[in-house]
């Protein structure tokens, strides 16, 4: 049998729908029936073919989509720790299990890692095969669209962990997309005072005001220092967490950081960002990159979502069928949507 899939077919802008054979789980894998999948900023970069994704060329044609949840419908040989009918979300980083890093107990350092939806077929289809070891159980009472938010929110949590946010601190979040919204939620839960900023981003900032406590600022027509001052937020920040993917946000964010403060970069950037290293050294500031949360964080994220289901639900502004997925990409490019979920 065949199924509809949204695929990257060539190393140039564009995505294509295709009818593809239903996958068969290989040893150690399971087949997941996709119930909900989120369109990520990474998917938009892949569609637009911005810099940084050339490594996936060898996998093409490849079905994209790496934020998803569903139900296991078939087990491959030696698939352990899972069961048919089990509801799961899936960590998209697959590893070889045989390289030096894997055998040393550091799977995130795997030299042969492939991402679901990037280096192997992903979830913008009815069915996806995944390693059983990548499946994370989802509570029966949790909606599939919330469970599909686990992966992006794991990045948000990881960024806040790297910033070591503490009660009473001031945190500036740059970029009001789903990662930024999640960062604001986790930083607020850690007891911080949060300011969230975007540029020409009123629709997503409106969502932010419904989701997060704190101050949300649109920088349209104003530079960051003046906009912060106008909002009564001109004191230096203990942490600045960038989730915009804009190089100007790095330079501007560092200027708002206190001595000894931490900048965490969670956005994916198409070009290098200028950094005043002399100032960084004299201010004894730190910079971290936040990309992939350890798998142990996923259960923490799910528990957080269970406690804050209404807020997470409010992050989802559009729900579409797979057949209408390209409309979701248009909404995200125009910043009219905060989070687009594709539902079965």
Secondary structure, DSSP 4 states (H G I P E B T S, - for coil): -EEEEEEE-SSSS--EEEEEEPP-PPTTEEEEEEEEEEEPHHHHHHHHT-TT-GGGGGG-SEE---EEEEEEEEE-TT--S--TT-EEEE--EE--S-SHHHHTT-GGG-TT-EEBTTTB--SSBSEEEEEGGGEEE--TTS-HHHHTTHHHHHHHHHHHHHHT--TT-EEEEE--SHHHHHHHHHHHHTT-EEEEEESS-HHHHHHHHHH-SSEEEE-TTS-HHHHHHHTT--SPEEEEEE-S--HHHHHHHHHTEEEEEEEEE-S--SS-----HHHHHHTT-EEEE-----THHHHHHHHHHHHTHHHHHHHEEEEEEGGGHHHHHHHHHTT--SEEEEE-
